[in-house]
Amino acid sequence: MSIACCIPLVECVYCLACTRWVWKRCLHTAGHDSETWAIASAVEFEPVPRLCRVILAVYEDDIQNPLWAPPRGYGIKPQFIILRKTYEETGGRAPPYLIYVDHENADIVLAIRGLNLAKESDYAVLLDNRLGEKKFDGGYVHNGLLKSAAWILDAECDVLKGLLDEHPNYSLTVAGHSLGAGVAAMLAMLVVQNRQRLGDVERKRVRCYAMAPARCMSLNLAVRYADVINSVVLQDDFLPRTATPLEDVFKSLLCLPCILALRCLRDTCIPEEIMFRDPRRLYPPGRLYHIVERKPFRCGRIPPVVRTAVPVDGRFDHIVLSCNATSDHAIIWIEREAQRAMDLMLEAESAMEIPAKQRMERREMVAREHKEEHRAALRRAVTLAIPHAYYPSAYGTFEEQPVAGGEPAVAANGERESWNELIQRLFEIDASGQVVLRKSASPEMS
């Protein structure tokens, strides 16, 4: 066969391959990301719509005369807002935030607003990063978000400690949206690493809810802190799926849809094994809650369903080509759909007439299920050999100075303990080849 005859054949094969790829990408919907996850219950999802309203309150200039109040109102009492910090008061080192004491839910809430497109300081936080620049607790994190969180902890440490001492039965919840979600996730890790600064607050009293978060931490950190950090993603939201470093997105002069399409092409062509072996690749943090309220080839919205998991592989790794990829990022839509989902959950429970005692038992059972799921995610990380950031890698060495208590785990001999060593200390392989928790493991894991 001549070369002239081979060229059309090669072109046909190439065109068919491209057509197949485009077809697969167009058929990939948000529902595919979480189709194997469990359905969330009302008892675990209850804080989400409530905290969305607290975050929305940070956007208001005057909470007494709100402009962006959802139909139900914010549901917060202004007299219990302990403090509010504006851009002028933070000096651009962190987004605006407030501290609110929710006595009805026994919760001390620090809520952080999202990106303000008109503020250069917010872009400065996003652009203060270089891939693989900052190490923290055995992983990689976004440098600018970590510095912003460290500033908030230093500024409000005494206030939070006083509130926790005054209310010893209250939990401490850090919540944020978009840019604020990334800062909130970093702040939750800093609080866990520096609990002595808050009066030795127990880890189980610290929670974080990151609404529409950026991919801000490496995979080992995202899994290890899943007992503290919860991420909420609405349907097709682009930001938790965009593995492109945030600084590249906002430095680019191209339109956002062009960036998403190019990134979609690149990420689809990268095998998962390569993704897992990249210790610098960032992911959405913690346990994931996915609100699904649209189906392919169907007009309009459906009753929202919330699915949840602590996935190791499949943490929103592919961008969804959707007209709603940016609108699903808005906090007002997240609050609305989260409340709709919550109402449906409560309606189903009331129809079943569940007694109060069984509700309490259900709460305890959900806590046990979350603990088991967290352990399973750690075991999955072992089988996938997720790399440890302090191990030598092909990416060279980076800054090793810890930030605000960001020291890695230390072994008994005083040397720095790696992620693999930590996992080997906590888990063992039984006779059937399964990875199981060691009986002598740390009480914190039991």
C-alpha positions in Angstrom: 0.0 0.0 0.0 1.4 3.4 -1.0 2.0 6.3 1.4 -0.6 8.3 -0.5 -3.3 5.7 0.4 -2.2 5.5 4.1 -2.6 9.3 4.8 -6.4 9.3 4.3 -6.7 6.2 6.5 -4.7 7.8 9.3 -6.8 11.0 9.0 -10.0 9.0 9.3 -8.7 7.1 12.4 -7.7 10.5 13.9 -11.0 12.1 13.2 -12.9 9.1 14.7 -10.7 9.3 17.9 -11.4 13.0 18.2 -15.1 12.5 17.6 -15.2 9.8 20.3 -13.4 12.0 22.8 -15.8 14.9 22.1 -18.8 12.6 22.5 -17.5 11.3 25.8 -16.9 14.8 27.1 -20.3 16.0 26.1 -22.0 13.1 27.7 -20.0 13.5 31.0 -22.4 15.2 33.4 -22.2 16.3 37.0 -24.2 13.3 38.1 -21.4 10.9 36.9 -19.1 12.4 39.5 -21.1 11.2 42.5 -23.4 8.5 41.1 -21.8 5.8 43.4 -21.9 8.0 46.6 -24.3 7.5 49.4 -27.4 9.8 49.9 -26.8 12.4 52.6 -29.2 12.5 55.6 -30.8 15.5 57.2 -28.9 15.1 60.4 -25.5 15.6 58.7 -26.6 18.1 56.0 -28.5 20.4 58.4 -25.7 22.9 59.0 -25.2 23.7 55.3 -28.1 26.0 54.4 -27.8 27.6 57.8 -24.1 28.4 57.3 -24.8 29.6 53.8 -27.0 32.3 55.2 -24.4 33.3 57.7 -21.8 33.6 54.8 -24.4 35.7 52.8 -24.6 38.0 55.8 -20.9 38.8 55.4 -21.7 40.3 52.0 -24.1 42.8 53.5 -22.9 46.4 54.3 -25.8 46.8 56.8 -27.2 43.6 58.3 -30.2 45.5 59.7 -31.2 46.5 56.1 -30.0 43.6 54.0 -29.9 43.7 50.2 -29.2 40.0 49.5 -31.3 38.2 52.1 -32.8 34.9 50.9 -36.6 34.3 51.1 -36.2 32.9 54.6 -34.0 35.7 55.8 -30.6 35.2 57.3 -32.0 33.7 60.5 -29.2 35.3 62.5 -29.6 37.7 65.4 -27.4 40.8 64.9 -26.9 41.2 68.7 -24.9 37.9 68.7 -22.4 39.0 66.0 -19.3 39.4 68.0 -17.3 41.3 65.4 -17.1 42.1 61.7 -13.9 42.8 59.7 -14.0 44.7 56.5 -11.4 45.1 53.7 -10.1 48.2 55.4 -9.6 46.4 58.7 -7.9 43.3 57.2 -5.7 45.4 55.1 -6.3 43.1 52.2 -4.5 40.2 53.9 -7.8 38.3 54.2 -11.3 38.6 52.8 -14.0 40.2 55.1 -15.4 37.9 57.8 -17.5 37.9 60.9 -17.7 35.9 64.1 -21.2 34.9 65.2 -22.4 32.9 68.2 -25.3 30.7 67.3 -26.9 29.9 70.6 -29.8 27.9 69.1 -27.3 25.4 67.5 -24.5 25.7 70.1 -22.1 26.9 67.5 -19.4 29.6 67.3 -19.2 30.5 63.6 -16.4 32.3 61.7 -17.8 33.0 58.2 -15.6 34.3 55.4 -16.9 35.9 52.2 -15.9 34.9 48.6 -14.0 36.7 45.9 -14.8 40.3 45.3 -14.1 41.0 41.6 -13.5 44.7 42.3 -10.9 44.2 45.0 -7.2 43.8 44.0 -6.4 42.4 47.4 -8.5 39.3 46.7 -6.5 38.7 43.5 -3.3 39.2 45.5 -4.3 36.3 47.8 -5.1 34.1 44.8 -1.9 35.0 42.9 0.3 34.5 45.9 1.2 30.9 45.0 3.5 28.8 42.9 2.7 25.2 42.3 4.4 23.1 45.0 5.6 26.2 46.8 4.1 25.6 50.3 4.3 22.5 52.4 2.1 21.9 55.3 1.6 18.9 57.6 3.0 16.5 55.1 1.3 17.9 52.0 1.1 20.8 49.6 -1.3 23.7 50.0 -2.1 27.0 48.3 0.4 29.6 49.7 -1.8 32.7 49.6 -4.8 31.0 51.1 -2.7 29.6 53.9 -1.1 33.0 54.7 -4.5 34.6 54.8 -5.8 31.9 57.2 -2.8 32.3 59.4 -3.4 36.1 59.6 -7.1 35.5 60.7 -6.0 33.0 63.3 -3.4 35.4 64.7 -5.9 38.3 64.7 -8.8 36.4 66.3 -7.1 33.8 68.4 -7.9 35.5 71.7 -11.5 36.2 70.8 -12.1 32.6 69.7 -10.4 31.2 72.8 -12.5 33.5 75.0 -15.7 32.3 73.3 -14.8 28.6 73.6 -14.0 29.1 77.3 -17.3 30.8 77.8 -19.2 28.2 76.0 -17.4 24.8 76.6 -20.2 22.8 75.0 -20.2 24.8 71.7 -18.5 23.7 68.5 -16.2 26.0 66.5 -17.3 26.2 62.8 -15.3 27.9 60.1 -17.3 28.5 56.9 -16.6 30.3 53.6 -17.5 30.6 50.0 -15.2 30.4 46.9 -12.1 32.3 47.9 -13.3 32.3 51.5 -13.9 28.5 51.3 -10.2 28.0 50.6 -9.2 30.3 53.5 -11.7 28.5 55.8 -10.2 25.1 54.9 -6.7 26.3 55.6 -7.9 27.9 58.9 -9.5 24.7 60.0 -6.2 22.8 59.5 -4.3 25.6 61.4 -6.7 25.4 64.3 -6.3 21.6 64.5 -2.5 22.0 64.4 -2.6 24.8 67.0 -5.3 23.7 69.4 -3.3 24.8 72.4 -3.7 28.4 71.2 -7.5 28.0 71.6 -7.3 26.4 75.1 -6.7 22.8 73.9 -10.0 22.6 72.0 -10.8 19.0 71.0 -10.5 18.1 67.4 -14.1 16.8 67.3 -15.3 20.3 68.2 -13.7 21.9 65.2 -15.6 21.8 61.9 -15.3 23.5 58.5 -17.9 23.9 55.7 -16.4 25.1 52.4 -19.0 26.2 49.9 -17.8 25.9 46.3 -14.2 25.6 47.3 -11.1 26.0 45.2 -8.8 23.1 44.8 -6.4 24.1 47.6 -4.6 21.1 49.2 -2.9 17.9 48.1 -4.8 14.6 48.1 -3.3 13.2 51.3 -4.4 16.3 53.2 -7.8 16.3 51.6 -8.4 12.8 52.9 -6.7 13.1 56.3 -8.8 16.2 57.3 -12.1 14.7 56.0 -13.3 14.3 59.6 -13.0 18.1 60.1 -13.5 19.7 56.6 -16.7 19.4 54.5 -16.9 20.7 51.0 -20.3 21.5 49.3 -20.5 21.6 45.5 -23.6 22.5 43.5 -24.2 20.5 40.3 -21.8 21.7 37.6 -19.7 24.3 39.6 -16.4 24.8 37.7 -14.1 25.9 40.5 -13.8 22.6 42.5 -13.2 20.9 39.1 -10.6 23.3 37.8 -7.2 21.8 38.5 -5.5 24.7 36.8 -3.7 26.8 39.4 -5.8 29.7 40.4 -3.0 32.1 39.6 -2.9 30.9 36.0 -6.7 31.3 35.6 -6.8 34.9 36.8 -3.5 35.9 35.1 -4.9 34.8 31.7 -6.4 37.3 29.4 -8.4 34.6 27.7 -12.1 34.2 28.5 -13.0 31.7 31.3 -14.9 29.3 28.9 -11.8 29.0 26.7 -9.6 28.2 29.8 -12.1 25.6 31.0 -12.3 23.9 27.6 -8.5 23.7 27.2 -8.2 22.4 30.8 -11.0 19.9 30.1 -9.0 18.6 27.1 -5.8 18.3 29.1 -7.2 16.6 32.2 -9.1 14.1 30.2 -5.9 13.0 28.5 -4.0 12.5 31.7 -4.3 9.0 33.2 -5.4 8.8 36.8 -2.2 7.0 37.8 -0.2 10.1 36.8 -2.6 12.3 38.7 -2.2 10.3 41.9 1.5 10.3 41.6 1.7 14.1 41.4 2.2 15.2 45.0 1.6 18.8 44.1 -1.8 18.4 42.4 -4.4 20.2 44.5 -7.9 18.9 45.3 -11.1 20.1 46.9 -10.8 19.5 50.6 -12.3 17.0 53.0 -15.7 15.2 52.8 -17.6 16.1 49.7 -21.3 16.9 49.5 -22.7 17.1 45.9 -26.1 18.7 45.3 -27.5 17.3 42.1 -30.6 19.1 40.8 -30.4 18.6 37.0 -30.3 15.6 34.7 -29.0 15.3 31.2 -31.5 15.6 28.3 -34.1 17.0 30.7 -35.4 20.6 30.8 -35.6 22.4 34.1 -34.6 21.4 37.6 -35.5 18.3 39.5 -35.9 17.9 43.3 -32.3 18.2 44.6 -30.5 15.2 45.8 -27.4 15.4 48.0 -24.8 12.7 47.7 -21.8 12.5 50.0 -18.5 10.5 50.3 -14.8 10.8 51.2 -13.5 9.8 47.8 -9.8 9.3 47.1 -10.1 8.8 43.4 -12.8 10.7 41.6 -12.7 14.0 43.5 -14.3 16.1 40.7 -11.4 15.4 38.4 -13.2 16.4 35.2 -14.7 19.7 34.2 -18.4 19.5 33.1 -19.1 21.3 29.8 -22.3 23.1 31.0 -23.9 26.5 30.6 -24.4 26.5 34.4 -20.8 25.9 35.3 -20.4 29.5 36.5 -23.9 30.2 37.8 -23.8 27.1 40.1 -20.8 28.8 41.8 -23.0 31.6 43.3 -23.6 31.4 47.0 -27.2 32.5 46.6 -27.9 29.5 44.4 -26.1 27.1 46.7 -28.1 28.4 49.7 -31.4 28.0 47.8 -30.8 24.5 46.5 -29.3 23.3 49.8 -32.4 24.6 51.6 -34.7 22.9 49.1 -32.8 19.6 49.6 -33.0 20.0 53.4 -36.8 20.6 53.2 -37.2 17.4 51.2 -35.1 15.4 53.7 -37.2 16.8 56.6 -40.4 16.1 54.8 -39.4 12.5 54.2 -38.5 12.1 57.9 -41.7 13.6 59.1 -43.7 11.4 56.9 -42.0 8.4 58.5 -42.8 9.9 62.0 -39.4 9.1 63.4 -39.4 9.4 67.2 -36.9 11.7 68.9 -35.0 8.8 70.4 -34.5 7.2 67.0 -33.3 10.6 65.7 -30.6 10.6 68.3 -29.6 7.1 67.5 -29.5 8.0 63.8 -27.2 10.9 64.6 -24.8 8.6 66.5 -25.0 6.1 63.6 -24.1 8.7 61.0 -21.1 9.7 63.1 -20.0 6.1 63.2 -20.5 5.7 59.5 -18.5 8.8 58.8 -15.7 7.5 60.9 -15.7 4.2 59.1 -15.8 5.9 55.8 -12.9 8.1 56.8 -10.8 5.0 57.7 -11.8 3.3 54.4 -10.6 6.4 52.5 -7.2 6.2 54.3 -6.9 2.5 53.5 -7.7 3.4 49.9 -4.9 6.0 50.0 -2.6 3.3 51.1 -3.5 1.0 48.2 -3.0 3.8 45.7 0.4 4.8 47.2 -0.5 8.5 47.5 2.9 10.2 47.6 4.1 12.1 50.7 5.2 15.6 50.0 8.4 15.4 52.1 9.7 12.5 50.1 12.2 13.4 47.4 10.5 13.8 44.1 11.1 14.7 40.5 9.8 18.2 41.2 12.8 19.2 43.3 12.8 20.8 46.7 10.7 23.7 47.8 10.4 26.0 50.9 10.3 23.9 54.1 9.4 26.6 56.6 6.1 25.7 58.5 3.4 28.3 58.8 1.6 28.8 62.2 2.1 25.3 63.5 2.4 23.5 60.2 5.0 21.1 61.5 4.8 17.5 60.1 4.2 14.6 62.3 7.2 13.7 64.5 8.2 10.1 65.2 9.2 8.7 68.5 12.9 9.2 67.8 12.3 12.9 67.1 12.7 12.7 63.4 10.2 13.9 60.9 7.6 11.2 60.2 6.5 10.8 56.6 3.0 10.1 55.3 3.9 6.5 54.3 5.5 5.9 57.8 2.3 7.3 59.4 0.1 5.0 57.4 2.3 2.0 58.1 2.1 2.8 61.8 -1.7 3.0 61.7 -2.5 0.2 59.3 -1.3 -3.3 58.6 -2.1 -6.0 56.0 -4.0 -9.1 57.3 -3.7 -12.7 56.0 -6.3 -12.1 53.3 -4.3 -9.2 51.9 -6.7 -6.5 53.2 -5.5 -3.3 54.7 -6.8 -3.0 58.3 -6.3 -0.6 61.3 -3.7 -1.8 63.8 -5.0 -2.6 67.2 -2.2 -0.5 68.7 -3.1 2.5 66.5 -3.4 6.0 67.9 -6.6 6.6 70.0 -7.3 9.5 67.7 -8.1 7.1 64.9 -10.3 4.8 67.0 
